[in-house]
Amino acid sequence: MPEARTPAQIEADIVRRREQLAETLDEIGVRMHPKTIIGDAKARVASTVDHTAGRAFAAVNRLVTDVTAGLKGDNGAPRPERILPVALVAVGVVGLLVLSTRRKR
């Protein structure tokens, strides 16, 4: 049979539970405060942007590395037979852009 608790023990339990409840309510108040909610949302957005930017950087870096590797030979020297067509396309695109801006004026 469980021992009977004294009034002092019961009162101590009530005080302890009241303190725990106060702490819990304080935590809920902090979590539900608009500044906390906005701060958490900003942190999630910043994390998502950083992750997306990191992935984009890695993809661009990989593309540049692949293109650069394709324009160089095994010994690291430039390959004119591959560089010349790329240069001609680049000059053509720039020329078309210049012509289209002149026509709009």
N, C-alpha and C positions, 0 to 999 in steps of 0.2 A: 504494500500500500504506500502511495507517495506521501512524503512528509508534508505536513501543513505548512504553508508559508506564513511568515509573520507579516504584520502590516508594514513594517519597515522594508521588507523584501519586495512586497507588492508596490510600495511607493517608489522604490529604487527602479523597478522594472518600468513603471509608468514614466518616470523622469528620463530613463534611457531611451525608451521608445519615442518619447516626445522630441528628444534631441535628434534621433535618427530621422524622424519625420520632418523636422525643421531643415536638416541637411538636404534631404531629398527634395523638398519644396524649393530650397535655394538653387539646387542644381537644375531643376525644371525651369525656374525663373530665368536663369542664365541662358539655358539652351533655347528658350522660347523668346528671348529678347530680340527685337528686330535687328539690332546691330550685330548680334551673334549670327542670326540667320543670314543676313546680308554678307557678313564676313566669310561664312562657310561657303556661300554660293560663289563669291569672288574667288575663293581659293580653289574651288572645283573648276571654275572656268579657266583660271590661270594654269592649272595643271593640265587641262585638256588642250589649251593652246600650246603650251610648252611641248606636250607629247606630239601634237600634230606638226608643229614646226620642226621638231627633231626628226620626225619621220620624213618630212619633205626635204630637209637638208640631206639626210642620208640618201634619199632617192636621187636628188640632183647630183650629189657627190659621186654616186655610183654611175650615173649617166655620163658625167664629165670624164670619169676614169675610163669607162668603156670607149668613149669617143676618142679620147687621147691615145689609148692603147691601139685603137684601130688606125690612127694616123702615124704611128711609129712602127718601125721594123723591130725585129727580134733583138737587134743590137742597140735599140733606143734612138737610132737616127730617124729623122723625118722621112716619110715616104711621099715623094712629090706626086706620084700617080694617084694618091688618095687625097692629098692636101689641095691640089689644084682644082678638082671639081667642087670641093666644099667652099673654097675661096670664091670661085665663080658664082656659085649659088648665093653666097652671102652678098657679093657685090650686086648681083641682080636684084635681090630683095631690097637692099638699101636704095638702089636706083628707082625701083618701083615706088617705094615710099616717098622718095623725094619728088618724083613726078606727080604722084597723087596729091601731095600737099601743095604743089605749085598750081595744079588745075583748080583746086578749091578756092584759091585766092582770085 
